[in-house]
Amino acid sequence: MDESEDVPKDFIKLKSEKLSVAEVSELVSSPYCGAVSLFIGTTRNNFEGKKVIHLEYEAYTSMAETEIKKICRDVRQKWPSVKHIAVHHRLGVVPITEASVIIAVSSPHRAESLEAVTYCINTLKASVPIWKKEMYEDEYSWKENKECFWANSEK
């Protein structure tokens, strides 16, 4: 395969079905890359001493996809050797231990893909209009991301 046939691609998906680590990893694999870095954000069963039952996510889908595309463009400017990027985020109910978000990045060497994955998740949490509700045993709480620029600008 000629490297020109393996054109860099971005795979962005917001969906209500269970996310697949294998699927996301496979999307970014390339014979020209020696590194695939993954971030998997999962639902934990507790927060500040409260028992979490599950999480629920809502999004302004078209705007979220646009913002994720911007993140991918930024990654490619900062790390030109990055080959493929996948950002899959679950919407709706996410049970304990299941993935809310999976981000994968491939590059020829590990440093670029590791740095790019970190940048992706931090920037996603700061700028993408996806909202999380934590469901506890007898109450719920909408959570704002501490990194979120619009939440912090009003304080």
Sequence and secondary structure as in RCSB ss.txt:
>XXXX:A:sequence
MDESEDVPKDFIKLKSEKLSVAEVSELVSSPYCGAVSLFIGTTRNNFEGKKVIHLEYEAYTSMAETEIKKICRDV
RQKWPSVKHIAVHHRLGVVPITEASVIIAVSSPHRAESLEAVTYCINTLKASVPIWKKEMYEDEYSWKENKECFW
ANSEK
>XXXX:A:secstr
  GGGS   EEEEEESS   HHHHHHHH  TT SEEEEEEEE  SEETTEEEEEEEEEE HHHHHHHHHHHHHHH
HHH TT   EEEEEE EEEETTSEEEEEEEEESSHHHHHHHHHHHHHHHHHHS EEEEEEESS EEEE  TT HH
HHHT 
